[in-house]
Amino acid sequence: MNELLIWILAAAAAVLVVLLLWLGRVRQRRAREDAERREAQRLAQAQAEHAARAAQLATAQEAATGAPEAPLAAAAEARRLAEQARQQAEAQRDSEEITRRIAEAEAARLAQERARQEAHEALQAEEAAARERAEREAAEQAEATRAQAAAEAEARARAEREAAEQAQREAAEREAAEAARLAAEADARAQAEREAAEAAALAESLAREQAEREAAEREAAEAAQRAAREAREQIERDAAEARAAAEAARAAEETRLQAEAAERELAVQQALQAPPPETAPTRELRADELLVVVADDSKIVRVKLSRLLAGQGYRVALADSGEQALDLLAAERPHVLITDVEMPGIDGFELTRQVRATPHWAALPVLMITSSDDKTEAAAAAGVTQLLGKPFSEEALLAAIERARLAVRVSA
């Protein structure tokens, strides 16, 4: 836009200069024509005066030579001279007119030549000015181009520097994210190992307590059976002794022996009917004691569930397949199993059926997560405790786990 405006202004200035030059040449041509016309008039007047003087001189000479002639001859001569002077004057006027026309033609030709010359000079001056202006504009354009190229080069260099810095920042961020991910995975593995060790220790402790409790119950039952057996044996011995004594004094001692036998029988019955020893007191399972096994082939789902359950204080064991989940169930004593439907190898339905078929795990709550709406009947047939859809409600999942926790009782 600026360049177009500059060209328009330059064209207007050139037209103005040409117009001023043309007006100057017109004024100069008119001045020359006036001067040439005055010069022609002066020359014609001088020629007329010269012719008059020549005529007067000729008349004077004739008068000097023809003085003796008659007056008629003088009058005729005078008329002849007058006619001759008149003719000469007309000839002079014609000559002056021709001279004036020739002078005007010559002046016009010279004026045209001068005009052509001036036009040529003006054109050359205009061309020189145009060339100079074009060279100046070309130089300015070249300078502007160089400045623009320098600016573009600077902009490219700046963009390249910024891109390199951005790439370095992104690389650093990726490295930091990768380091954070690795650290998180290491922490998760360490947490899982700690939780697995804690679960193993807890399972061993619970198994030991259960074994001790069962052993105590067996010993108590055996002691009761022994006491009953010893009582029966004692009764039998007493009865034998009584029968032996009765043979000697059966008639006298029959009533006493029967009373003693009745008392002993009553004691035995009271011993057999005595309530079993009181069991140890129990309590609810704490959240940090609850172990949840998560079986899903998606790492994203495993990490999401692990973070959700760990945030509630639960212990979590992760499995990426049904086989690994069975191994965890055999090694640990989990309280809840969360499984996906579709997994490589053993899927969620088969995993649930195997859990229900094992007496040790038959009562384990199984929560199944699926994105399909047509799995309800298959899940119920396999023995799934609760079916959750994808995306699942975290509140529903945590409520089901909490119900499973409250259903478990451990020794106080």
C-alpha positions as CSV (number, residue, x, y, z in Angstrom):
1,M,0.0,0.0,0.0
2,N,2.8,2.5,0.9
3,E,4.7,1.6,-2.3
4,L,1.6,2.2,-4.5
5,L,1.0,5.6,-2.8
6,I,4.7,6.5,-3.4
7,W,4.3,5.6,-7.1
8,I,1.1,7.7,-7.4
9,L,2.8,10.8,-5.8
10,A,5.8,10.4,-8.1
11,A,3.6,10.2,-11.2
12,A,1.7,13.3,-10.1
13,A,4.9,15.2,-9.4
14,A,6.2,14.2,-12.9
15,V,3.0,15.4,-14.6
16,L,3.3,18.7,-12.7
17,V,6.9,19.2,-13.7
18,V,6.0,18.5,-17.4
19,L,3.1,20.9,-17.2
20,L,5.3,23.7,-15.8
21,L,8.0,23.0,-18.4
22,W,5.4,23.2,-21.2
23,L,4.0,26.5,-19.9
24,G,7.5,28.0,-19.7
25,R,8.3,26.9,-23.3
26,V,5.0,28.5,-24.5
27,R,5.8,31.8,-22.8
28,Q,9.3,31.7,-24.3
29,R,8.0,30.9,-27.8
30,R,5.5,33.8,-27.6
31,A,8.2,36.2,-26.4
32,R,10.5,35.1,-29.3
33,E,7.6,35.5,-31.8
34,D,6.9,39.1,-30.6
35,A,10.6,40.0,-30.8
36,E,10.9,38.5,-34.3
37,R,7.8,40.4,-35.4
38,R,9.1,43.7,-34.1
39,E,12.5,43.0,-35.8
40,A,10.8,42.3,-39.1
41,Q,8.8,45.5,-38.8
42,R,11.9,47.5,-38.0
43,L,13.7,45.9,-41.1
44,A,10.7,46.7,-43.4
45,Q,10.6,50.3,-42.1
46,A,14.4,50.6,-42.7
47,Q,14.0,49.3,-46.2
48,A,11.1,51.7,-46.9
49,E,13.2,54.6,-45.7
50,H,16.1,53.4,-47.8
51,A,13.9,53.2,-50.9
52,A,12.5,56.7,-50.2
53,R,16.0,58.1,-49.9
54,A,17.0,56.4,-53.1
55,A,14.0,57.9,-54.9
56,Q,14.7,61.3,-53.6
57,L,18.3,61.0,-54.6
58,A,17.3,59.9,-58.1
59,T,14.8,62.7,-58.4
60,A,17.5,65.2,-57.4
61,Q,19.9,63.9,-59.9
62,E,17.3,64.1,-62.7
63,A,16.4,67.5,-61.7
64,A,20.0,68.6,-61.9
65,T,20.5,67.1,-65.3
66,G,17.1,68.1,-66.9
67,A,16.6,71.7,-65.7
68,P,16.2,73.2,-69.2
69,E,13.2,70.9,-70.1
70,A,9.7,72.2,-70.1
71,P,7.4,72.2,-67.2
72,L,5.2,69.5,-68.7
73,A,8.1,67.1,-68.8
74,A,8.7,67.9,-65.2
75,A,5.1,67.3,-64.3
76,A,5.1,64.0,-66.2
77,E,8.3,63.1,-64.6
78,A,6.9,63.9,-61.3
79,R,3.8,61.8,-61.9
80,R,6.0,59.0,-63.2
81,L,8.2,59.3,-60.1
82,A,5.2,59.3,-57.9
83,E,3.8,56.3,-59.6
84,Q,7.1,54.6,-59.4
85,A,7.4,55.6,-55.7
86,R,3.9,54.2,-55.2
87,Q,4.8,51.0,-57.0
88,Q,8.0,50.8,-55.1
89,A,6.1,51.3,-51.9
90,E,3.7,48.5,-52.8
91,A,6.6,46.3,-53.8
92,Q,8.2,47.3,-50.5
93,R,5.1,46.4,-48.7
94,D,4.8,43.1,-50.5
95,S,8.5,42.5,-49.9
96,E,8.0,43.3,-46.2
97,E,4.9,41.1,-46.1
98,I,6.9,38.2,-47.7
99,T,9.8,38.9,-45.4
100,R,7.5,39.0,-42.4
101,R,6.0,35.7,-43.5
102,I,9.3,34.2,-44.1
103,A,10.5,35.5,-40.8
104,E,7.4,34.1,-39.1
105,A,7.8,30.7,-40.8
106,E,11.5,30.7,-39.8
107,A,10.6,31.8,-36.3
108,A,8.0,29.1,-36.1
109,R,10.4,26.5,-37.4
110,L,13.1,27.7,-35.0
111,A,10.4,27.7,-32.2
112,Q,9.4,24.2,-33.2
113,E,13.0,23.1,-33.2
114,R,13.6,24.7,-29.9
115,A,10.4,23.2,-28.6
116,R,11.5,19.8,-29.8
117,Q,14.9,20.3,-28.4
118,E,13.5,21.5,-25.1
119,A,11.0,18.6,-25.1
120,H,13.8,16.3,-25.8
121,E,15.9,17.8,-23.0
122,A,12.9,17.8,-20.7
123,L,12.3,14.2,-21.6
124,Q,15.9,13.3,-21.1
125,A,15.8,15.2,-17.8
126,E,12.6,13.4,-16.8
127,E,14.1,10.1,-17.9
128,A,17.3,10.9,-15.8
129,A,15.1,11.9,-12.9
130,A,13.0,8.7,-13.3
131,R,16.1,6.6,-13.5
132,E,17.6,8.3,-10.5
133,R,14.2,7.9,-8.7
134,A,14.0,4.3,-9.8
135,E,17.6,3.6,-8.7
136,R,16.9,5.3,-5.4
137,E,13.7,3.3,-5.0
138,A,15.5,0.2,-6.0
139,A,18.2,0.9,-3.5
140,E,15.5,1.6,-0.9
141,Q,13.7,-1.6,-1.9
142,A,16.9,-3.6,-1.7
143,E,17.7,-2.1,1.7
144,A,14.1,-2.9,2.8
145,T,14.5,-6.4,1.4
146,R,17.8,-6.8,3.2
147,A,16.3,-5.5,6.4
148,Q,13.3,-7.8,5.9
149,A,15.6,-10.8,5.2
150,A,17.6,-9.9,8.3
151,A,14.4,-9.7,10.3
152,E,13.2,-13.0,8.9
153,A,16.6,-14.6,9.6
154,E,16.5,-13.2,13.2
155,A,12.9,-14.4,13.6
156,R,13.8,-17.9,12.2
157,A,16.8,-18.0,14.5
158,R,14.7,-17.0,17.5
159,A,12.0,-19.5,16.5
160,E,14.7,-22.2,16.2
161,R,16.1,-21.3,19.6
162,E,12.6,-21.3,21.1
163,A,11.9,-24.6,19.5
164,A,15.1,-26.1,20.8
165,E,14.4,-24.7,24.2
166,Q,10.9,-26.1,24.1
167,A,12.2,-29.5,22.9
168,Q,14.7,-29.5,25.8
169,R,12.0,-28.6,28.3
170,E,9.7,-31.3,26.9
171,A,12.6,-33.8,27.1
172,A,13.3,-32.8,30.7
173,E,9.6,-33.0,31.5
174,R,9.4,-36.5,29.9
175,E,12.5,-37.6,31.8
176,A,11.0,-36.2,35.0
177,A,7.7,-37.9,34.3
178,E,9.4,-41.2,33.5
179,A,11.5,-40.9,36.6
180,A,8.4,-40.1,38.7
181,R,6.6,-43.1,37.0
182,L,9.5,-45.4,37.8
183,A,9.6,-44.1,41.3
184,A,5.9,-44.6,41.7
185,E,6.1,-48.1,40.3
186,A,9.0,-48.9,42.6
187,D,7.0,-47.5,45.5
188,A,4.0,-49.5,44.4
189,R,6.1,-52.7,44.2
190,A,7.7,-52.0,47.6
191,Q,4.2,-51.3,49.0
192,A,2.9,-54.4,47.4
193,E,5.8,-56.5,48.8
194,R,5.3,-54.9,52.3
195,E,1.6,-55.6,52.1
196,A,2.2,-59.1,50.8
197,A,4.6,-59.7,53.7
198,E,2.2,-58.2,56.2
199,A,-0.6,-60.3,54.7
200,A,1.5,-63.4,54.9
201,A,2.4,-62.6,58.5
202,L,-1.2,-61.9,59.3
203,A,-2.3,-65.1,57.5
204,E,0.3,-67.1,59.5
205,S,-0.8,-65.4,62.7
206,L,-4.5,-66.1,62.0
207,A,-3.7,-69.7,61.0
208,R,-1.7,-70.1,64.2
209,E,-4.5,-68.6,66.3
210,Q,-7.0,-70.8,64.5
211,A,-4.9,-73.8,65.0
212,E,-4.4,-73.0,68.7
213,R,-8.1,-72.4,69.1
214,E,-9.0,-75.7,67.3
215,A,-6.4,-77.5,69.4
216,A,-7.8,-76.0,72.6
217,E,-11.3,-77.0,71.5
218,R,-10.1,-80.5,70.7
219,E,-8.3,-80.8,74.0
220,A,-11.4,-79.6,75.9
221,A,-13.6,-82.1,74.0
222,E,-11.1,-84.9,74.6
223,A,-10.9,-83.9,78.3
224,A,-14.7,-84.0,78.6
225,Q,-14.8,-87.3,76.8
226,R,-12.0,-88.7,79.0
227,A,-13.9,-87.5,82.1
228,A,-17.1,-89.1,80.9
229,R,-15.2,-92.3,80.0
230,E,-13.4,-92.4,83.3
231,A,-16.7,-91.7,85.1
232,R,-18.4,-94.5,83.2
233,E,-15.5,-96.8,83.9
234,Q,-15.6,-95.8,87.6
235,I,-19.3,-96.4,87.6
236,E,-18.8,-99.8,86.0
237,R,-16.1,-100.6,88.6
238,D,-18.2,-99.4,91.4
239,A,-21.1,-101.3,90.0
240,A,-19.0,-104.5,89.8
241,E,-17.8,-104.0,93.3
242,A,-21.3,-103.3,94.4
243,R,-22.5,-106.4,92.7
244,A,-19.7,-108.3,94.4
245,A,-20.6,-106.9,97.7
246,A,-24.2,-107.4,97.0
247,E,-23.6,-111.1,96.6
248,A,-22.4,-111.0,100.2
249,A,-25.0,-108.6,101.5
250,R,-27.3,-107.9,98.6
251,A,-30.4,-107.8,100.7
252,A,-29.0,-105.4,103.2
253,E,-27.1,-103.1,100.9
254,E,-29.4,-103.1,97.8
255,T,-31.1,-99.8,98.7
256,R,-27.9,-98.0,99.5
257,L,-26.1,-99.2,96.4
258,Q,-29.0,-98.1,94.2
259,A,-28.9,-94.7,95.7
260,E,-25.2,-94.4,95.2
261,A,-25.5,-95.5,91.6
262,A,-28.2,-93.0,91.0
263,E,-26.1,-90.2,92.5
264,R,-23.1,-91.2,90.3
265,E,-25.3,-91.4,87.2
266,L,-26.6,-87.9,88.0
267,A,-23.1,-86.6,88.3
268,V,-22.1,-88.1,85.0
269,Q,-25.1,-86.6,83.3
270,Q,-24.3,-83.2,84.8
271,A,-20.7,-83.5,83.6
272,L,-21.8,-84.4,80.1
273,Q,-24.4,-81.7,80.0
274,A,-22.0,-79.0,81.3
275,P,-21.6,-76.1,78.8
276,P,-18.4,-76.0,76.7
277,P,-15.7,-73.6,77.8
278,E,-16.2,-70.0,76.8
279,T,-14.5,-69.0,73.4
280,A,-12.2,-66.0,73.1
281,P,-13.8,-62.5,72.5
282,T,-13.8,-61.2,68.8
283,R,-13.8,-57.8,67.1
284,E,-14.4,-56.2,63.7
285,L,-11.7,-56.4,61.1
286,R,-9.8,-53.1,60.8
287,A,-9.5,-51.4,57.4
288,D,-5.7,-51.7,57.4
289,E,-6.2,-55.5,58.0
290,L,-8.5,-56.0,55.0
291,L,-6.7,-57.5,52.0
292,V,-8.3,-57.0,48.5
293,V,-7.1,-58.9,45.5
294,V,-7.6,-57.0,42.2
295,A,-7.5,-59.1,39.0
296,D,-7.5,-57.1,35.7
297,D,-5.3,-57.3,32.6
298,S,-5.5,-53.5,32.3
299,K,-2.7,-51.7,34.1
300,I,-4.6,-48.5,34.1
301,V,-7.5,-50.1,35.9
302,R,-5.2,-51.9,38.4
303,V,-3.4,-48.6,39.2
304,K,-6.7,-46.8,39.5
305,L,-8.2,-49.4,41.9
306,S,-5.0,-49.6,43.9
307,R,-4.9,-45.9,44.5
308,L,-8.6,-45.8,45.4
309,L,-8.4,-48.7,47.8
310,A,-5.1,-47.6,49.3
311,G,-6.6,-44.2,49.9
312,Q,-9.2,-45.9,52.1
313,G,-6.5,-47.7,54.1
314,Y,-7.1,-51.2,52.6
315,R,-4.2,-53.5,51.7
316,V,-4.2,-54.4,48.0
317,A,-2.6,-57.3,46.0
318,L,-2.6,-56.9,42.2
319,A,-2.9,-59.7,39.5
320,D,-2.9,-59.2,35.7
321,S,-4.5,-62.6,35.0
322,G,-6.8,-65.2,36.5
323,E,-3.9,-67.6,37.1
324,Q,-2.0,-65.0,39.1
325,A,-5.1,-64.3,41.1
326,L,-5.4,-67.9,42.0
327,D,-1.8,-67.9,43.1
328,L,-2.4,-64.9,45.3
329,L,-5.5,-66.6,46.8
330,A,-3.4,-69.6,47.6
331,A,-0.6,-67.6,49.1
332,E,-2.7,-65.0,50.9
333,R,-5.9,-65.0,52.8
334,P,-7.8,-62.1,51.1
335,H,-11.1,-60.9,52.3
336,V,-12.4,-59.5,48.9
337,L,-11.8,-60.4,45.3
338,I,-12.3,-57.8,42.5
339,T,-12.1,-59.2,39.0
340,D,-12.6,-58.2,35.4
341,V,-14.6,-60.3,33.0
342,E,-12.3,-60.6,29.9
343,M,-8.8,-61.6,30.8
344,P,-6.2,-63.8,28.9
345,G,-6.3,-67.4,30.1
346,I,-8.8,-67.8,32.9
347,D,-11.5,-65.1,32.6
348,G,-13.5,-63.6,35.4
349,F,-16.3,-66.2,35.3
350,E,-14.0,-69.2,35.4
351,L,-12.0,-67.6,38.2
352,T,-15.2,-67.1,40.2
353,R,-16.3,-70.7,39.6
354,Q,-12.9,-72.0,40.8
355,V,-13.2,-69.8,43.9
356,R,-16.7,-71.1,44.7
357,A,-15.5,-74.7,44.1
358,T,-12.7,-74.4,46.7
359,P,-14.1,-74.9,50.3
360,H,-11.5,-72.6,51.8
361,W,-12.6,-69.7,49.5
362,A,-16.2,-70.6,48.9
363,A,-17.6,-67.7,51.0
364,L,-15.1,-65.1,49.6
365,P,-17.0,-62.0,48.3
366,V,-16.4,-61.6,44.6
367,L,-17.0,-58.2,42.9
368,M,-17.0,-58.3,39.1
369,I,-16.5,-55.2,36.8
370,T,-17.7,-55.3,33.2
371,S,-18.7,-52.9,30.5
372,S,-21.4,-55.2,29.1
373,D,-25.0,-55.1,30.1
374,D,-25.7,-58.8,29.2
375,K,-23.5,-60.5,31.8
376,T,-25.9,-60.5,34.7
377,E,-27.2,-64.0,34.3
378,A,-23.7,-65.4,33.6
379,A,-22.3,-63.6,36.7
380,A,-25.1,-64.9,38.9
381,A,-24.6,-68.5,37.6
382,A,-20.8,-68.3,38.3
383,G,-21.4,-67.1,41.9
384,V,-20.5,-63.4,41.6
385,T,-21.5,-61.5,44.8
386,Q,-22.0,-58.1,43.0
387,L,-21.8,-56.9,39.4
388,L,-20.5,-53.4,38.7
389,G,-20.6,-51.7,35.3
390,K,-17.9,-49.6,33.6
391,P,-17.5,-46.8,34.4
392,F,-18.3,-48.1,37.9
393,S,-19.4,-46.1,40.9
394,E,-16.6,-45.7,43.5
395,E,-19.1,-45.3,46.2
396,A,-20.8,-48.6,45.3
397,L,-17.5,-50.4,45.2
398,L,-16.3,-49.1,48.5
399,A,-19.7,-49.8,50.1
400,A,-19.5,-53.5,49.0
401,I,-15.9,-53.8,50.4
402,E,-17.0,-52.2,53.6
403,R,-19.9,-54.8,53.9
404,A,-17.4,-57.6,53.4
405,R,-15.1,-56.0,56.1
406,L,-17.9,-55.8,58.7
407,A,-18.8,-59.4,58.1
408,V,-15.4,-60.7,59.2
409,R,-14.7,-61.2,62.9
410,V,-11.2,-61.7,64.4
411,S,-9.9,-62.4,67.9
412,A,-9.9,-59.4,70.1
